[in-house]
Every structure is written in structure tokens, then in C-alpha cells.
Amino acid sequence: MPLGSEVEVTIEIDVSRTAKTKAFIPILDEEFEGVFKSGVITKSPDALRQELAGEVRRLEALKEKAEEVGDQKAKVALDRLEGEQVVNTVQRQVAAAQGDPDARGEADRKLLDLKAAVDTVESALEWPGLVQEAHRQLDSTREVVEAHGQPEEKQRLQGLADDIERAIDEERVELLRTRVDDVRDLGARIVVRQPGFWVGYLDYLQQRRSHMRDQAASDRLFTQAQRAINSNDIEALKAAVRQLIALLPPDEQEAAEARGGFGGTIISQ
């Protein structure tokens, strides 16, 4: 079936609450029965408590973000949550389910209502948060480009800035995400050309020296890096830094790569 093909679904429920389902696909001119198998999985009291705690934490984080962004849509969604006392209702139902197995199904349904309400707040905050990030990334990258960029890079940034403003005006989420990534990548590529960046990176790795897997190799590479700095050989310095990163444990390699928000730019340059 091609993506987006029409499907007609019929659900019949008899007096004994037995559900029968069938689907008709016009493009095939065929009907299929039993396309949905219902089944209730009763969650444990502990699982219900954990899910509730997770949703409450998510909601608190969204409240903080809403305050920071100041978005009216998110405020309305949060006010509705407060007014309908959704969290309090779920808390009471989850508490009742701790000693009453029959109450667990209702607690699970109320949790789904809470998740849907929190999702609404999250969706309302996605756009203003992205716009805020776009402006922040543009400002920081513009500083780098004006200080160290080539003429074509300055021109590239202006084109990206125009695209970002157009995406904001037209509320085009995917275009805005893409252009923010492009701006970040442009800034990162300029930054990693600067000797000072690599000297600072070496200082950072020096602090992680004791964590490196091969101390003899790290000693040799730090010596090479210092020699490269003394002779103003930036390519040799880059090579030493990349090899030092590879000596870190896997989780620390990821943290080292994420330093400065440049990710894989460090290795790929």
C-alpha cells in the first residue's frame, strides 16, 4: 500500500462488551477482520507511582520553561491543568490503587489523561523555545563570524539569518530546525580553525589525563601537543588532541565531543 492510503476501520461492541474490528482498504477493494486485538495489562502499584512521578517532574520542567519563554498558549494549557486539578485527581487515583487492585485500571486511564495534558503543554512550548534557540544561536555565531569569518562565510550567515526570519514568520518548524543546525555548524567550523580553541581543548583534556586508558600514550601525545604549540603547528596540535580524545573512556569521549556544543565537528575537521 502507498503511504497515506485510505483505510476504513469499523469497531463493533456488543452488550457483553466484546469488540470486533475490521478494516476496509479501498485501493485493494479488500476487507480484513480482527485487525485489532484488545488486551488489558494491569500495571503494578509501583509502576503507577513511578509513571506519576515522571509526569509530575516533566510538568514542573515545562512550567519553568513556560516562565522563561513567556508563551501565552503554554500558559493557557497550564492554567487549564491547574483549574481541572488533573494532577490531584491522578494522585488520588494512584493512591487508591495501592491497596485496591480494581482501582488500578482507572488509575492507568487517569495517568493517560495526565500524559495527554502534559503533551499539550509540551507542544505549545516547542515553537517559542525553538525561536528563542534560533535567535540565541544566531547571536553567538554572528560574533564568531564577524571576528574570524571569511567574506563568503559572512555572506552565508546572512543568507541563513534571512531563512530563519522567513521560517519564523511562516511558522515552518522543520525549516527553522534545519537552519539553526546550519548556523551552529557554520560557527563550529570557524571556531575549530582557531589555534586558541585547540589550546583550550588541550587544557581541558589535561584535566581528564588520569582517566585515559593508556598513560604512556597520553604522555607521548601531550608532549607532541606542547611541541606543536611551541612551533605554531596547528595541524599537529589538532592531531594530538584527536588522539587524546580517543584515549578517554567511551562516555567521556562523548562528553569531550559535546564540549562547546560542536559534537562530531572536532573529529571530522
N, C-alpha and C positions, 0 to 999 in steps of 0.2 A: 504493500500500500504506500502511495506517495505521502510525504509529510504533509499534515494538515487535512487529510481526507476526512470527510464527514462520517460520523458513527452515531447511530441512533440507539440509545440504551433504554430498555424498559425494565422496571423493577416492580414486581407484584408481591404484595404481602397479604397472606390470608388471615383468618381470625385467630389462628394458632401462632401468629407472628412468624410463620415460615416464609422466607423470602425466596423468590425465583427471579432470576435475571436472564436477560437475553439481549443480544446486540445485533442490529441490522446494519450492514455496510453497503450503502447504495452503489458504490463503484464496482463492487463484486456481485451485487444482487444476491447476497447470501445472508442468512441469519444464523447466529451462533447462540447456543443456550449454555447456561451455567458459567457465564464469564466472570462471575464474582462469587467467591466462597467466603461467607462470613464466619467469623470466629472471635470469641471474646477471650482475651488473655488478661486474667486478673493480676494486677500488679501488687507487689508486697507493700506493706505499710512503709517500710524503709525506702523503697523505690519512690513511693509517692512523696515522702518527706524530702528526698533528695531533689526530685524534679521541682517541687515547690520552691525550695531554697535557691535552685538555679535560676528560676524565673524571677524571683524577688531580686536577686543580685543583678540580673540583666535589666530589670526595670529601674533599679537605683542608678545603674551606669547611664541609662538613657535619660534619666531625669537630669543628671549632671551635664550631659551633652546638650540637652534642650536648653538649660540655663546658659550654657556657653554660646550656643548658636542663636538663641532668641527667636526660634521659629514659631509662628502662630499656629500652624497646623499641628505640630507636635504638642503644643500647649493645650489645644482643644482635646486631642486624644488623651493626654494625661489627665485633664480635668474630668473627662468622661469616666476614666478608670476610677478616679477618686470618688466621683459622685455616685457611681453604681456600686461602690465598695466591692469590686471584683476580688481584690486580694483577700479582704477579710472573709468573704464568702468561701473562697477556696481553702483558706486556713482552717475555718471551722469544719469544712467537709473532710479535709485530710486528717484533722484531729479525731473526728468521729470514726474515721476508717481504721484508726489504730487498734480499736478493740471490737470493731464490728465488720466482719467480712462482707456483709451485704452492702455496706456503705462504700466499699472500695470502687465499685463501678461508677457511682455518682461522683466520687472524688476525682476519678480519672477524667470524667466528662467536664467537670468544672475546671480542671487543670488545662484541658484543651481550650476552653473559653479564655482562660487567662493568657495562654500562649498566643492565641489569635489576637487578643487585645494588645499584648506587648509587641507582636509583629507589626501591628498598625502604627504604633509609635515609632518603631524602628524604621519603617518605610517612610514615614513623614520626615524623619531626620536625615535620611540618606542624601537627599538633594542639597539642602543647605550646608550639610557637612562637606559634601564634595565641592561645592562652590567655594567654601572657606579654604579648603585644602588647595584648590586651584590658585586662588589669589596668593596664598602663603608661598606656594612653590614658585609662582611667577616672580614674586618679590626677591626671594633668595637666589634664584637662578639669574635674575637680571643683574644683581650685584656682581656675581661671578663673571658673567659675560661682559659687562662693562669694564671690569678690571683686567680680564685676561683673554677675552674672546677675540677671534679673528673677524674681519668685516662680514664674511659670509655667515658666521655664527650669530652675529648681531642681527643680520637680516633674517636668519632662520628663527630666532627668538621672536622677532616682531610678527612674523607670519603665524607662529604658534599662539602668540598673545591674541591676535585677531581671531583665530579659530576658537580660542577659549571664550572670548567675549560673544562670538556668534552662538556657540553651543549653550552659553548661559542664557542668552536672550531667547533662544528657541527651546530651552529646557531639553537638550539632547544629552541624555546621561552617558551613553556609550561613547559619543564623540568627545565629551568632556573628559571622561576617564582616559581615553587614548591620548589626548593632547597633554594632559597632566603628566602621564608617563613619558611622553616625548620631551617635555620640558625638563623633567627630572634627569633623563638620560643625557640631554644636552649639557646640563650643568655638571653632571658627574664626569663626563668625558673631558671637559675643560679642566676641572679640578685635578684629575689624576695626571694631567700633563705638568703640573706644577711641582718642582722639586720639594718645596716645603711640605706638601701633602705627604710625600713618601718619607721624609724625615720624621714627621709627626707619627706616621704609621709605624715606623721602626721603634719609636719611643713607646708606643702602645704595646707592641709585641715584646719589647724588653720587659714590661711588667708581667707578661704571661710566660716568660722564659722558663720558669721552673716547671711549667705544665707540659712542656714539649717532650715528645716521645723519645727523641734521640738527642741527648745533651751534647755529645761530641759534634754531631752535625750542626746543632744550633750554634755552638761556639764558633765553628768554622764560618757559618753564614753571617753571624753578627760581625765577625772580623772583616769579611768581604764587604758587608754593607758599609761599615765605617770607612774602609779604604775607598769605596765608591764615592762617599760623601766628600772625603778629603780631596779626591781628584776630580770632583764635579762630574762624575759619570752616572747620570740619572738612570740609564738603561741597566747598568749593573746593579744599581740600588733597587730598582723595580724587581729584577730577577731574584735578588736575595730576599726581599720582602715576601714575594710569592712563595718561595720555597720554605720560608719560615712559617707562613700560614699553614702550609701542608703538614708541618710537624705537630700542629696542635691537635688535641682530641677532636673527633668529628663535631660534637656540639659546640666547641669553642671556635672551630673553623667557621661555622655558620654565623656565630656572633661576630667574628672578626670581619667576615664578608659584609655583614649588615652594618658595620660601623660607618657612620656618616650617611647611611641610607643609600649606598651605592650598589649593594649586592654584588652580583657577578661581574660588575664593571672592573673590579680590581684584578680578577684573574684574566678577563678577556682582553684587556688592553695590552 
